[in-house]
């Protein structure tokens, strides 16, 4: 009898050990594996440092005049995506900043490398190879390599180790119960925020003469569009806040959707794309353990085709409608969005080579302060912003904003050439590493305030950092992410 009891006790103890092992095995990492990944990171940092040195030497010694464009382009593609070797899974800030920069700079060389083939494929009439030389584009790629390698080097050398099993340890779900604060007054104020934004939206429609604008197309020279865009951004962040605070009640999406539908006849797609990006990110941050389903991928592809269709309708009879042209429409939109924006940097390089021009020495970093002032208080803000004044001063020589936007490297270059590009790349790498650690703390604790904040800001960074400039990015992040969240915190009450 005693022998049987001892046997049962031995079996029970070992079953408990196996159970504990099963629960912890996914989080256990062998020392050899940790050492291997540490070695890979060290090698990666050494390679990035080598690329930095070679890029600087190449720029200073004008090696871009002797280097084959295709070779440099292939190296840039490998470099731009190289962070996958050392980055962690999921949403990380090295991907947000690094890949957005890569997306806004990877398309232009293809115009020259395909010798007009790309223009023929997507149906544009740019004749890019007749305007910009291989040498100028190659020089820009050297700067791209310098920026990306410096950013990755700074990010990964400063980035703290985030648990690779954070996904298994995250607090999943959307419940806001058992919290220390009551957010009734916060929700009440946000409803008023949206109501005021709706009034501004209607006023903007009146100023642009909405029905006439449908046929004429939008122009930012009309102040009514400033009111319209401001209102939509305000409605979007208010919807994000209420959507998350009510555990994703869909009625708020219906309200926001009405105003975005009114933008489509005007040909405005970027605001809707940004909002969808914010919604998807908010849901992912609140339910991080859930995997992306097939229907989500199908929905995303359908939305891209829909945006492309809107662009085709907006262009009118420029091209015959077909299924193939519909598939090409998102590609056309991508190249249109990134190409003309990147051209600003090519123009910038040529401007400084052909004329004796002084740098601004970091003065444009003061521009975001002026940008925060509402337009109805300071209508001629461009006259008080260093970057805008620089553009207007040399507009007769080169238009650095060919489609109303300038690439990030354009703004960095006018501040101090290669030196300022180096300094800013290191700084943004450090800042991104700090934000990445904050982001993953939000994911691990299911902090809904942090989820709202990051889901609102990340799309702004991904889209506006490389096209809208630091002033626009700062303005959008503060006025339509940070400020509303501060209001929520201000009006909450402790239980």
C-alpha positions as CSV (number, residue, x, y, z in Angstrom):
1,X,0.0,0.0,0.0
2,X,2.8,2.4,1.0
3,X,4.7,1.5,-2.1
4,X,1.7,2.3,-4.3
5,X,1.3,5.7,-2.6
6,X,5.0,6.5,-3.1
7,X,4.6,5.6,-6.8
8,X,1.6,7.8,-7.2
9,X,3.4,10.6,-5.4
10,X,6.4,10.3,-7.7
11,X,4.2,10.3,-10.8
12,X,2.3,13.4,-9.5
13,X,5.5,15.3,-8.8
14,X,6.9,14.6,-12.2
15,X,3.6,15.4,-13.9
16,X,3.7,18.8,-12.1
17,X,7.3,19.4,-13.3
18,X,6.2,18.5,-16.9
19,X,3.3,20.9,-16.6
20,X,5.6,23.8,-15.4
21,X,8.1,23.0,-18.1
22,X,5.3,23.1,-20.7
23,X,4.2,26.5,-19.5
24,X,7.7,27.9,-19.4
25,X,9.3,26.2,-22.3
26,X,8.0,28.9,-24.8
27,X,9.7,31.6,-22.7
28,X,12.9,29.7,-22.1
29,X,15.9,30.7,-24.2
30,X,19.0,28.6,-24.3
31,X,22.2,30.6,-23.5
32,X,23.7,29.6,-26.9
33,X,20.7,31.1,-28.8
34,X,20.9,34.4,-26.8
35,X,24.7,34.6,-27.5
36,X,24.1,33.8,-31.2
37,X,21.6,36.7,-31.5
38,X,23.9,39.0,-29.6
39,X,26.7,38.2,-32.0
40,X,24.5,38.8,-35.0
41,X,23.6,42.2,-33.6
42,X,27.2,43.1,-33.1
43,X,28.1,42.0,-36.6
44,X,25.2,44.0,-37.9
45,X,26.3,47.2,-36.1
46,X,29.8,46.8,-37.5
47,X,28.4,46.4,-41.0
48,X,26.2,49.6,-40.5
49,X,29.3,51.5,-39.3
50,X,31.2,50.4,-42.4
51,X,28.4,51.5,-44.6
52,X,28.3,54.9,-42.9
53,X,32.0,55.4,-43.5
54,X,31.8,54.3,-47.1
55,X,28.8,56.5,-47.7
56,X,30.7,59.6,-46.3
57,X,33.8,58.8,-48.4
58,X,31.6,58.3,-51.5
59,X,29.9,61.6,-51.1
60,X,33.0,63.6,-50.3
61,X,35.0,62.0,-53.1
62,X,32.1,62.1,-55.6
63,X,32.2,58.4,-56.2
64,X,28.7,58.5,-57.4
65,X,30.1,59.8,-60.7
66,X,31.9,56.5,-61.1
67,X,29.5,54.0,-59.5
68,X,27.0,52.1,-61.5
69,X,23.5,53.2,-60.6
70,X,22.1,49.7,-60.6
71,X,24.8,48.5,-58.2
72,X,24.1,51.4,-55.7
73,X,20.3,50.8,-56.1
74,X,20.5,47.1,-55.2
75,X,22.8,47.9,-52.2
76,X,20.2,50.5,-51.0
77,X,17.4,48.0,-51.2
78,X,19.3,45.4,-49.2
79,X,20.3,48.1,-46.7
80,X,16.8,49.5,-46.4
81,X,15.3,46.1,-45.4
82,X,18.4,44.8,-43.5
83,X,16.9,45.5,-40.1
84,X,14.8,42.3,-40.4
85,X,17.9,40.5,-39.4
86,X,18.1,41.9,-35.9
87,X,14.7,43.5,-35.2
88,X,12.0,41.8,-33.1
89,X,8.7,40.6,-34.4
90,X,5.7,42.8,-34.6
91,X,5.3,46.6,-34.6
92,X,8.6,48.3,-34.0
93,X,9.9,51.8,-34.5
94,X,12.8,50.8,-36.7
95,X,10.3,49.6,-39.2
96,X,8.0,52.6,-38.8
97,X,10.7,55.2,-39.5
98,X,13.2,53.1,-41.5
99,X,10.6,51.5,-43.9
100,X,8.7,54.7,-44.4
101,X,11.9,56.5,-45.4
102,X,12.7,53.6,-47.7
103,X,9.2,53.6,-49.3
104,X,9.5,57.3,-50.1
105,X,12.8,57.0,-51.7
106,X,13.0,53.6,-53.4
107,X,10.9,54.3,-56.5
108,X,12.7,57.1,-58.3
109,X,15.8,55.2,-59.6
110,X,13.5,52.8,-61.5
111,X,12.6,55.6,-63.9
112,X,16.2,55.8,-65.1
113,X,17.0,52.1,-64.8
114,X,14.0,51.1,-66.9
115,X,14.7,53.8,-69.5
116,X,11.1,54.9,-69.6
117,X,9.6,51.5,-69.1
118,X,8.1,52.4,-65.8
119,X,6.4,55.4,-67.2
120,X,4.9,53.2,-69.9
121,X,3.7,50.5,-67.5
122,X,1.9,52.9,-65.1
123,X,0.8,55.3,-67.8
124,X,2.5,58.5,-66.6
125,X,3.9,61.2,-68.8
126,X,6.9,62.3,-66.8
127,X,9.9,61.7,-69.1
128,X,12.0,61.5,-66.0
129,X,15.2,60.4,-67.7
130,X,15.1,63.5,-69.8
131,X,15.3,65.7,-66.7
132,X,17.5,64.1,-64.1
133,X,20.9,62.4,-64.7
134,X,22.2,59.1,-63.4
135,X,24.8,61.1,-61.4
136,X,22.2,63.1,-59.5
137,X,20.1,60.1,-58.7
138,X,23.1,58.1,-57.7
139,X,24.3,60.9,-55.4
140,X,20.9,60.9,-53.7
141,X,21.1,57.1,-53.2
142,X,24.4,57.7,-51.3
143,X,22.6,60.1,-49.0
144,X,19.8,57.6,-48.6
145,X,22.4,54.9,-47.6
146,X,23.9,57.3,-45.2
147,X,20.6,58.2,-43.5
148,X,19.3,54.6,-43.2
149,X,22.6,53.1,-42.0
150,X,23.0,55.9,-39.4
151,X,19.4,55.5,-38.2
152,X,19.7,51.7,-37.9
153,X,23.0,52.0,-36.1
154,X,21.7,54.6,-33.6
155,X,18.5,52.7,-33.1
156,X,19.9,49.3,-32.4
157,X,22.9,50.5,-30.3
158,X,20.6,52.4,-28.0
159,X,17.6,50.1,-28.0
160,X,17.1,48.1,-24.9
161,X,16.3,44.4,-25.1
162,X,12.6,43.8,-25.2
163,X,11.4,40.4,-24.2
164,X,10.9,38.2,-27.2
165,X,8.0,36.6,-25.5
166,X,6.1,39.7,-24.7
167,X,3.3,38.5,-26.9
168,X,2.7,35.5,-24.6
169,X,2.8,37.8,-21.6
170,X,0.5,40.6,-22.9
171,X,-2.7,41.5,-21.2
172,X,-5.1,40.9,-24.1
173,X,-8.6,42.2,-24.4
174,X,-10.4,45.5,-24.5
175,X,-12.1,45.8,-21.1
176,X,-11.6,49.0,-19.2
177,X,-13.1,47.8,-16.0
178,X,-11.3,47.6,-12.7
179,X,-9.4,50.9,-13.4
180,X,-8.6,53.7,-11.0
181,X,-10.4,56.4,-13.0
182,X,-13.8,57.2,-14.3
183,X,-13.8,58.6,-17.8
184,X,-17.4,59.8,-18.1
185,X,-16.5,63.5,-18.2
186,X,-13.7,62.8,-20.7
187,X,-16.1,61.1,-23.1
188,X,-18.6,63.9,-22.6
189,X,-16.0,66.5,-23.6
190,X,-14.8,64.5,-26.6
191,X,-18.4,64.5,-27.9
192,X,-18.3,68.3,-27.8
193,X,-14.9,68.2,-29.5
194,X,-16.4,66.2,-32.4
195,X,-19.5,68.5,-32.5
196,X,-17.3,71.6,-32.9
197,X,-15.3,69.7,-35.6
198,X,-18.5,69.0,-37.5
199,X,-19.3,72.7,-37.5
200,X,-15.9,73.5,-38.8
201,X,-16.3,70.8,-41.5
202,X,-19.6,72.3,-42.7
203,X,-18.0,75.8,-42.7
204,X,-15.1,74.4,-44.8
205,X,-17.6,72.9,-47.3
206,X,-19.2,76.3,-47.6
207,X,-15.9,78.1,-48.2
208,X,-14.8,75.8,-51.0
209,X,-18.3,75.7,-52.6
210,X,-18.5,72.0,-52.3
211,X,-20.6,71.2,-55.4
212,X,-18.4,73.3,-57.6
213,X,-15.2,71.9,-56.1
214,X,-16.3,68.3,-57.1
215,X,-15.7,69.1,-60.7
216,X,-12.9,71.6,-60.2
217,X,-10.7,69.5,-57.8
218,X,-9.2,70.7,-54.6
219,X,-6.6,73.3,-54.2
220,X,-4.9,74.2,-50.9
221,X,-4.8,77.8,-51.9
222,X,-8.4,77.9,-50.8
223,X,-8.5,78.4,-47.1
224,X,-11.7,76.4,-46.9
225,X,-9.7,73.2,-47.4
226,X,-7.6,74.0,-44.4
227,X,-10.8,74.1,-42.3
228,X,-12.0,70.9,-44.0
229,X,-8.8,69.0,-43.3
230,X,-8.5,70.3,-39.7
231,X,-12.1,69.2,-39.1
232,X,-11.6,65.7,-40.4
233,X,-8.4,65.2,-38.4
234,X,-10.3,66.4,-35.3
235,X,-13.2,64.1,-36.0
236,X,-10.8,61.2,-36.5
237,X,-9.0,61.5,-33.2
238,X,-12.3,62.0,-31.4
239,X,-13.6,58.9,-33.0
240,X,-10.5,56.9,-32.1
241,X,-10.8,57.9,-28.4
242,X,-14.5,57.1,-28.2
243,X,-14.1,53.9,-30.2
244,X,-11.5,52.6,-27.8
245,X,-13.1,53.9,-24.6
246,X,-16.4,52.2,-25.5
247,X,-14.7,48.9,-26.3
248,X,-15.0,49.4,-30.1
249,X,-18.7,50.4,-30.5
250,X,-19.2,50.6,-34.3
251,X,-21.6,53.6,-34.2
252,X,-18.7,56.0,-33.9
253,X,-17.2,54.5,-37.1
254,X,-20.5,55.2,-38.9
255,X,-20.3,58.9,-37.9
256,X,-16.7,59.4,-39.0
257,X,-17.4,57.4,-42.2
258,X,-20.0,59.9,-43.3
259,X,-17.5,62.7,-43.4
260,X,-14.9,60.7,-45.2
261,X,-17.4,59.7,-47.9
262,X,-18.0,63.4,-48.5
263,X,-14.2,63.7,-49.2
264,X,-14.1,61.1,-52.0
265,X,-15.9,63.2,-54.7
266,X,-13.2,65.8,-54.1
267,X,-10.5,63.2,-54.8
268,X,-9.1,63.4,-51.3
269,X,-7.8,59.9,-50.3
270,X,-4.9,60.4,-48.0
271,X,-7.0,61.5,-44.9
272,X,-9.1,58.4,-45.3
273,X,-6.1,56.1,-45.7
274,X,-4.5,57.7,-42.6
275,X,-7.7,57.1,-40.6
276,X,-8.0,53.5,-41.7
277,X,-4.4,53.0,-40.8
278,X,-5.1,54.4,-37.3
279,X,-8.2,52.2,-36.8
280,X,-6.3,49.1,-37.8
281,X,-3.4,49.9,-35.6
282,X,-5.6,50.7,-32.6
283,X,-7.4,47.4,-32.9
284,X,-4.1,45.5,-33.2
285,X,-2.6,47.2,-30.2
286,X,-5.6,46.4,-28.1
287,X,-5.7,42.8,-29.3
288,X,-2.1,42.1,-30.0
289,X,-2.2,38.3,-29.6
290,X,-4.8,37.9,-32.4
291,X,-3.4,37.1,-35.8
292,X,-4.3,38.8,-39.0
293,X,-7.1,36.9,-40.7
294,X,-7.5,36.2,-44.4
295,X,-10.5,38.4,-44.6
296,X,-8.5,41.3,-43.1
297,X,-5.9,40.9,-45.9
298,X,-8.7,40.8,-48.5
299,X,-10.3,43.9,-47.0
300,X,-7.0,45.7,-47.2
301,X,-6.4,44.8,-50.8
302,X,-10.0,45.9,-51.6
303,X,-9.4,49.2,-50.0
304,X,-6.3,49.8,-52.1
305,X,-8.2,49.0,-55.3
306,X,-11.0,51.3,-54.1
307,X,-8.6,54.2,-53.6
308,X,-7.1,53.5,-57.0
309,X,-10.6,53.6,-58.5
310,X,-11.2,57.0,-56.9
311,X,-8.0,58.2,-58.5
312,X,-9.1,57.0,-61.9
313,X,-12.5,58.7,-61.6
314,X,-10.8,61.8,-60.5
315,X,-8.6,61.7,-63.6
316,X,-11.7,61.5,-65.8
317,X,-11.1,60.3,-69.3
318,X,-7.3,60.3,-69.1
319,X,-7.2,56.5,-69.5
320,X,-9.7,53.8,-70.5
321,X,-11.2,51.8,-67.6
322,X,-10.3,48.1,-67.4
323,X,-9.5,45.5,-64.8
324,X,-5.8,45.9,-65.6
325,X,-5.9,49.6,-65.2
326,X,-7.7,49.2,-61.9
327,X,-5.0,46.9,-60.6
328,X,-2.4,49.4,-61.8
329,X,-4.1,52.3,-60.0
330,X,-2.7,51.7,-56.5
331,X,0.8,51.4,-58.1
332,X,0.2,54.7,-60.0
333,X,-0.8,56.3,-56.7
334,X,2.3,55.0,-54.9
335,X,4.7,56.3,-57.5
336,X,2.9,59.6,-57.8
337,X,2.9,60.1,-54.0
338,X,6.6,59.2,-53.6
339,X,8.2,60.3,-56.9
340,X,7.3,64.0,-56.9
341,X,8.1,64.2,-53.3
342,X,11.6,62.7,-53.7
343,X,12.2,65.0,-56.7
344,X,12.5,67.9,-54.2
345,X,15.7,66.3,-52.9
346,X,17.1,66.0,-56.4
347,X,16.3,69.6,-57.1
348,X,17.9,70.5,-53.7
349,X,21.2,68.8,-54.7
350,X,21.3,70.6,-58.0
351,X,20.5,73.9,-56.4
352,X,23.4,73.8,-54.1
353,X,25.8,72.5,-56.8
354,X,24.9,75.1,-59.3
355,X,24.6,78.2,-57.0
356,X,26.4,79.6,-54.0
357,X,23.8,79.2,-51.2
358,X,24.2,79.4,-47.4
359,X,22.8,76.7,-45.1
360,X,20.1,77.5,-42.6
361,X,22.1,75.8,-39.8
362,X,19.2,74.2,-38.0
363,X,16.9,77.1,-38.1
364,X,14.0,75.1,-39.6
365,X,13.8,73.2,-36.3
366,X,12.0,76.3,-34.9
367,X,9.4,76.1,-37.6
368,X,7.1,73.6,-35.8
369,X,6.6,76.3,-33.1
370,X,5.1,78.7,-35.7
371,X,3.1,75.8,-37.3
372,X,1.2,75.3,-34.1
373,X,-0.4,78.7,-34.3
374,X,-3.9,78.4,-35.9
375,X,-4.3,79.9,-39.4
376,X,-7.1,82.2,-38.4
377,X,-4.7,83.9,-36.0
378,X,-1.6,83.9,-38.2
379,X,-2.8,83.5,-41.8
380,X,0.6,84.0,-43.4
381,X,2.6,81.5,-41.4
382,X,4.9,80.8,-44.3
383,X,6.5,84.2,-43.9
384,X,7.6,83.3,-40.4
385,X,9.0,79.8,-41.2
386,X,12.6,79.5,-42.2
387,X,12.2,76.5,-44.5
388,X,9.2,78.1,-46.4
389,X,11.1,81.4,-46.7
390,X,14.1,79.5,-48.1
391,X,11.9,77.8,-50.7
392,X,10.2,81.1,-51.7
393,X,13.6,82.8,-52.0
394,X,15.0,80.3,-54.5
395,X,11.8,79.3,-56.2
396,X,12.9,81.0,-59.4
397,X,16.0,78.7,-59.5
398,X,14.5,75.4,-58.3
399,X,11.0,74.6,-57.0
400,X,11.8,72.5,-53.9
401,X,8.1,71.7,-53.4
402,X,7.0,70.5,-56.8
403,X,3.7,69.1,-55.5
404,X,3.5,71.1,-52.3
405,X,5.6,68.8,-50.2
406,X,9.3,68.2,-49.7
407,X,11.3,65.1,-48.9
408,X,12.8,64.8,-45.4
409,X,16.3,64.9,-46.8
410,X,15.5,68.2,-48.5
411,X,14.8,69.9,-45.2
412,X,17.8,68.3,-43.6
413,X,20.2,69.2,-46.4
414,X,19.3,72.9,-46.4
415,X,20.0,73.0,-42.7
416,X,23.6,71.9,-43.0
417,X,24.3,69.5,-45.9
418,X,25.8,66.1,-45.0
419,X,26.7,67.1,-41.4
420,X,23.1,67.9,-40.5
421,X,21.9,64.6,-42.2
422,X,24.3,62.7,-39.9
423,X,23.3,64.5,-36.7
424,X,19.5,64.2,-37.3
425,X,19.8,60.5,-38.3
426,X,21.5,59.7,-35.0
427,X,19.0,61.7,-33.0
428,X,15.9,60.2,-34.6
429,X,17.5,56.7,-34.1
430,X,17.8,57.4,-30.4
431,X,14.3,58.8,-30.1
432,X,12.8,55.9,-32.0
433,X,14.5,53.4,-29.7
434,X,13.0,55.2,-26.7
435,X,9.5,55.2,-28.3
436,X,9.8,51.5,-29.1
437,X,10.3,50.6,-25.5
438,X,7.4,52.8,-24.5
439,X,5.2,51.2,-27.2
440,X,5.9,47.7,-26.0
441,X,5.1,48.6,-22.4
442,X,1.8,49.8,-23.7
443,X,1.2,46.5,-25.5
444,X,2.3,44.5,-22.5
445,X,0.0,46.3,-20.0
446,X,-3.0,46.9,-22.4
447,X,-2.8,50.6,-21.5
448,X,-5.7,52.0,-23.5
449,X,-4.5,55.7,-23.3
450,X,-1.1,54.6,-24.8
451,X,-2.9,52.6,-27.4
452,X,-4.9,55.6,-28.6
453,X,-1.8,57.8,-28.6
454,X,0.5,55.5,-30.5
455,X,-2.3,54.5,-33.0
456,X,-2.8,58.2,-33.8
457,X,0.8,59.2,-34.1
458,X,2.4,56.2,-35.9
459,X,0.5,56.8,-39.2
460,X,1.4,60.5,-39.0
461,X,5.1,59.5,-38.7
462,X,4.9,56.9,-41.4
463,X,3.2,59.2,-43.9
464,X,4.2,62.8,-43.0
465,X,7.9,62.5,-41.8
466,X,9.1,62.0,-45.4
467,X,6.5,64.2,-47.2
468,X,5.0,66.8,-45.0
469,X,8.2,67.9,-43.1
470,X,8.9,68.2,-39.5
471,X,6.5,71.1,-39.0
472,X,3.5,69.3,-40.4
473,X,4.4,66.1,-38.5
474,X,4.8,68.0,-35.2
475,X,1.5,69.9,-35.8
476,X,-0.6,66.8,-36.5
477,X,1.0,64.8,-33.7
478,X,0.4,67.5,-31.1
479,X,-3.0,68.9,-32.2
480,X,-4.6,65.6,-33.2
481,X,-3.0,63.1,-30.9
482,X,-1.3,64.5,-27.8
483,X,-3.6,67.4,-27.1
484,X,-6.9,65.4,-27.2
485,X,-5.3,62.6,-25.0
486,X,-4.2,65.3,-22.5
487,X,-7.8,66.5,-22.4
488,X,-9.0,63.0,-21.7
489,X,-6.5,62.7,-18.8
490,X,-7.5,66.2,-17.5
491,X,-11.2,65.4,-17.3
492,X,-11.0,61.9,-15.8
493,X,-12.0,61.5,-12.2
494,X,-10.3,59.2,-9.7
495,X,-12.6,56.5,-8.3
